Every structure is written in structure tokens, then in C-alpha cells.
Amino acid sequence: MNPNSQDISMLKYNRILLKLSGESLMGAQGYGIDTDRLSDYATQIAELVNKGVEVAIVIGGGNIFRGLSGAAKGFNRVKGDQMGMLATVINSLALSSALEAIGQRARVFTAINMFPIGEHYSNRRAIEAVENGEVAIMAGGTGNPFFTTDTGSALRGIEVEADVMLKGTRVDGIYTADPEKDPTAVKFEQITYDEVIARGLRVMDLTATALCKENHLPIVVFDMDTPGNLLKVCEGEPIGTTVY
């Protein structure tokens, strides 16, 4: 389905970088990939593209392997991070397969050359893909150890000239404390990058937050697990928390 001018005129964001956590793909099963959750995400993303939004995606790998956790258990940090990069490639391939199964074209780019598993990442090729109605899924983080997928998301969002970084989580925004542990936690509707850093809020790591600040890339943290929220955010509904 081709987007019409009415659909596009209703959008607040025309090109987005969607950051998904690997843990979110687990669903309720505790490890790996929940196919129902994957299918739900693919449906929401395809709906967005049909409305005219250009979509680039970065997925974490924590549902399979997290480099920092591996290092704490004795893995060499560099090799642990490289294992984490491979986990993001697995998740990216799974999402691209789910998208293609419902008729939405998708292309996987990898930070290190892994042809034919994915196309070696270039920002120009990724931009061409989203402009042609494909979902660009960018795997492998930055391709370097010691950088998280949050930082990779910030970098890729800037490189593909996204209007916003949408961080899909299982909570509906940023709070003064972890709302799952502290019932008195208060939600922010908006918050500055500097206040996120000053309060020590774990929205993203410091490098990612600083990169977004320096390049004026706003972040919206929202609940991705509620169907329809992704489209509502792109249409400008006050869902989640905006970091500016």
C-alpha cells in the first residue's frame, strides 16, 4: 500500500531511528526470540511504513548474549562484545524475516562485512533503502567493542538523518526511579539531556546521550509492547517521554 498525502500530513516524524532492546524480543519466555512478539513488532513497523514513515532500526542482543555480562563472568571483554554484535545480527535477521513474511521489504546492514548475511553498512545505502520504502535494519552495533547498541543507535540515527530516535521499551516513559520497583516514581513528560545525565537516569548510556545532545537528535522513550503506540508516537500523540 502506498502512503497518501493525508497520511503523511498527519505525521510528526517522517524518518525515524527505532531502537529495540533484545530483551523485548524474549516476550515472557526469558530467553531467545518470542515469535508472537516478533510478529507484533513487524506488524506495527509495516503499518508505519504504509503511512509514509521512513524506518531505520537498531536492535540489541541481550536476549541472546550481552558482552558486559559475559565479561563479568570471565569472558574477554573484546570477544564478549563481538559475541554481542553477532547476537544483534541474529535478531536483525529474525525481524527482517518477520517483516518480509507480511509483505514489507527489509534490508539488513551489518557494521562489519558479513556478506551474504547482510550488506556492509553505509549511511548512503541505508538512506536509499528507507527512501525506497524498505526498512533498514542496522546490525552489529558500531562494529567496535566497548560501545553499546544505545551508542550504535545514536550514531546510526545521526548518520541516516533521522528526525528522532524512538526507544521502544516495556515501560511507558522515563521516571524519577524504576517504576517496577518504586511505586512512588513520577513520570516525566519531557526532560533535557542535561537533566537525564545530572539525575543519573538510565535512559541510555552517557556516550549515546551526549551524542544525541551534540547533534540535536531528540529521543522519545515509550512502551513498544502496547500495539498501536509506535504509530501514535509518530503522529505526535503525547505518549512516553521526550528527551531534548
C-alpha positions as CSV (number, residue, x, y, z in Angstrom):
1,M,0.0,0.0,0.0
2,N,1.4,3.4,-1.0
3,P,1.1,6.2,1.5
4,N,-1.2,9.0,0.6
5,S,-0.7,12.7,1.2
6,Q,-3.3,12.7,4.0
7,D,-1.4,10.0,5.9
8,I,1.9,11.9,5.5
9,S,0.5,15.2,6.6
10,M,-0.6,13.7,9.9
11,L,2.9,12.6,10.8
12,K,5.1,14.4,13.3
13,Y,8.2,12.4,12.2
14,N,8.9,11.4,8.7
15,R,12.1,9.4,9.2
16,I,12.8,7.6,12.5
17,L,15.5,5.5,14.1
18,L,13.7,2.8,16.1
19,K,15.8,1.3,18.9
20,L,14.5,-2.1,20.2
21,S,16.1,-3.9,23.1
22,G,17.0,-7.5,22.6
23,E,15.2,-8.4,25.9
24,S,11.9,-7.1,24.5
25,L,12.1,-9.9,21.8
26,M,12.0,-12.5,24.6
27,G,8.4,-11.8,25.5
28,A,7.6,-13.9,28.5
29,Q,9.8,-16.8,27.8
30,G,13.0,-15.5,29.4
31,Y,15.5,-16.2,26.6
32,G,15.7,-16.1,22.8
33,I,13.0,-14.8,20.4
34,D,9.3,-14.9,21.1
35,T,7.7,-15.3,17.6
36,D,4.4,-13.7,18.7
37,R,6.3,-10.6,20.0
38,L,8.4,-10.5,16.8
39,S,5.2,-10.7,14.7
40,D,3.6,-8.0,16.6
41,Y,6.6,-5.7,16.2
42,A,6.7,-6.4,12.5
43,T,3.0,-5.6,12.1
44,Q,3.5,-2.2,13.9
45,I,6.6,-1.4,11.8
46,A,4.9,-2.3,8.5
47,E,1.9,-0.1,9.4
48,L,4.2,2.8,9.9
49,V,5.9,2.4,6.5
50,N,2.4,2.1,4.9
51,K,1.6,5.6,6.4
52,G,4.8,7.0,4.8
53,V,7.3,6.9,7.6
54,E,10.8,6.0,6.7
55,V,12.1,3.5,9.2
56,A,15.6,2.5,10.2
57,I,16.1,0.1,13.1
58,V,18.8,-1.0,15.6
59,I,18.2,-4.0,17.8
60,G,20.2,-5.0,20.9
61,G,21.3,-8.6,21.5
62,G,20.6,-9.0,25.3
63,N,18.1,-11.8,24.7
64,I,20.9,-14.0,23.4
65,F,24.2,-12.6,24.7
66,R,25.3,-9.4,26.4
67,G,29.0,-8.6,26.2
68,L,29.3,-6.7,29.5
69,S,27.6,-9.6,31.4
70,G,29.9,-12.0,29.7
71,A,32.9,-10.0,30.8
72,A,31.7,-10.2,34.4
73,K,31.6,-14.0,34.1
74,G,35.2,-14.2,32.8
75,F,34.9,-13.6,29.0
76,N,37.5,-11.4,27.4
77,R,35.6,-8.1,27.0
78,V,36.5,-7.6,23.4
79,K,35.4,-11.1,22.4
80,G,32.3,-10.8,24.6
81,D,31.3,-7.6,22.8
82,Q,31.9,-9.3,19.5
83,M,29.6,-12.1,20.6
84,G,27.0,-9.5,21.5
85,M,27.4,-8.0,18.0
86,L,26.6,-11.4,16.5
87,A,23.5,-11.6,18.7
88,T,22.2,-8.4,17.2
89,V,22.7,-9.8,13.7
90,I,20.6,-12.9,14.7
91,N,17.8,-10.6,16.0
92,S,18.0,-8.4,12.9
93,L,17.7,-11.4,10.6
94,A,14.7,-12.6,12.6
95,L,13.0,-9.2,12.3
96,S,13.7,-8.9,8.6
97,S,12.2,-12.3,8.0
98,A,9.1,-11.4,10.0
99,L,8.7,-8.2,8.0
100,E,9.1,-10.0,4.7
101,A,6.6,-12.6,5.7
102,I,3.9,-9.9,5.8
103,G,5.0,-8.3,2.6
104,Q,7.2,-5.5,4.0
105,R,10.6,-5.2,2.3
106,A,13.5,-5.0,4.6
107,R,17.3,-4.9,4.3
108,V,19.9,-5.9,6.9
109,F,23.1,-3.9,7.1
110,T,26.0,-5.1,9.2
111,A,28.7,-2.9,10.8
112,I,31.3,-5.4,9.8
113,N,31.4,-7.1,6.4
114,M,29.3,-10.3,6.7
115,F,28.1,-10.7,3.1
116,P,25.9,-12.5,2.2
117,I,24.3,-12.5,5.7
118,G,23.8,-8.7,5.4
119,E,25.0,-5.8,3.3
120,H,28.1,-4.0,4.7
121,Y,26.7,-0.8,6.3
122,S,26.9,2.6,4.5
123,N,24.8,5.5,5.6
124,R,24.1,6.4,1.9
125,R,22.8,2.9,1.1
126,A,20.7,2.9,4.3
127,I,19.2,6.2,3.4
128,E,18.4,4.9,-0.2
129,A,16.7,1.9,1.3
130,V,14.3,3.8,3.6
131,E,13.6,6.3,0.8
132,N,12.6,3.4,-1.4
133,G,10.1,2.1,1.2
134,E,12.4,-0.6,2.7
135,V,13.0,-1.0,6.4
136,A,16.8,-0.6,7.0
137,I,17.8,-2.8,9.9
138,M,21.4,-2.0,11.1
139,A,23.1,-4.8,13.0
140,G,26.4,-5.2,14.7
141,G,26.4,-2.1,16.8
142,T,29.2,0.3,15.8
143,G,31.4,-2.7,14.9
144,N,33.7,-1.9,17.8
145,P,33.9,-3.3,21.3
146,F,33.2,-1.1,24.4
147,F,30.3,0.7,22.6
148,T,26.7,-0.3,23.4
149,T,23.8,-0.6,21.0
150,D,22.4,2.6,22.5
151,T,25.5,4.4,21.2
152,G,25.2,2.5,17.9
153,S,21.6,3.7,17.7
154,A,22.5,7.3,18.3
155,L,25.3,7.1,15.7
156,R,23.1,5.5,13.1
157,G,20.2,7.9,13.8
158,I,22.5,10.8,13.1
159,E,24.1,9.2,10.1
160,V,20.7,8.4,8.4
161,E,19.5,11.9,9.3
162,A,16.5,10.7,11.3
163,D,14.1,13.2,12.8
164,V,14.0,11.4,16.1
165,M,15.3,8.3,17.9
166,L,12.3,6.2,19.3
167,K,13.4,3.9,22.1
168,G,10.8,1.2,22.4
169,T,10.8,-0.3,25.9
170,R,8.4,-2.2,28.2
171,V,7.7,0.9,30.3
172,D,5.8,4.0,29.1
173,G,8.5,6.6,29.6
174,I,11.2,7.9,31.9
175,Y,10.5,8.1,35.6
176,T,12.3,9.5,38.6
177,A,13.0,5.9,39.7
178,D,12.3,2.4,38.3
179,P,8.5,2.3,38.3
180,E,8.6,-1.5,38.6
181,K,10.5,-1.2,41.9
182,D,9.3,2.1,43.3
183,P,5.5,2.8,43.3
184,T,6.1,6.5,44.1
185,A,8.2,7.1,40.9
186,V,6.9,10.0,38.9
187,K,6.9,10.1,35.1
188,F,8.5,12.9,33.0
189,E,6.6,14.1,30.0
190,Q,9.7,16.0,28.8
191,I,13.3,16.2,30.1
192,T,16.5,17.7,28.9
193,Y,19.6,15.7,28.0
194,D,21.5,17.5,30.8
195,E,18.9,16.6,33.4
196,V,19.0,13.0,32.3
197,I,22.7,13.0,32.9
198,A,22.6,15.0,36.1
199,R,19.9,12.8,37.7
200,G,21.8,9.6,36.6
201,L,18.7,8.3,34.8
202,R,19.4,5.1,32.9
203,V,17.7,6.1,29.7
204,M,20.7,5.3,27.6
205,D,24.4,5.2,28.3
206,L,26.3,8.5,28.7
207,T,28.0,8.3,25.3
208,A,24.7,7.8,23.5
209,T,23.0,10.7,25.4
210,A,25.9,13.0,24.7
211,L,26.0,12.1,21.0
212,C,22.3,12.9,20.7
213,K,22.7,16.2,22.6
214,E,25.6,17.3,20.4
215,N,23.7,16.5,17.2
216,H,20.3,17.7,18.3
217,L,18.6,14.3,17.9
218,P,15.6,14.1,20.2
219,I,14.8,10.8,22.0
220,V,11.3,9.5,22.7
221,V,11.1,6.7,25.2
222,F,7.8,4.8,25.0
223,D,6.0,1.5,25.6
224,M,6.5,-0.5,22.4
225,D,4.6,-3.5,23.8
226,T,1.2,-1.8,23.5
227,P,0.0,-2.3,19.9
228,G,-0.6,1.0,18.1
229,N,1.8,3.1,20.3
230,L,4.5,3.2,17.6
231,L,2.2,4.9,15.1
232,K,0.7,7.2,17.8
233,V,4.2,8.5,18.7
234,C,4.9,9.2,15.0
235,E,1.6,11.1,14.8
236,G,2.6,13.3,17.7
237,E,0.4,11.9,20.4
238,P,1.8,12.6,23.9
239,I,3.0,9.0,24.6
240,G,6.2,8.3,26.5
241,T,8.8,10.8,27.4
242,T,10.7,13.2,25.1
243,V,14.4,13.9,25.8
244,Y,15.5,17.2,24.1
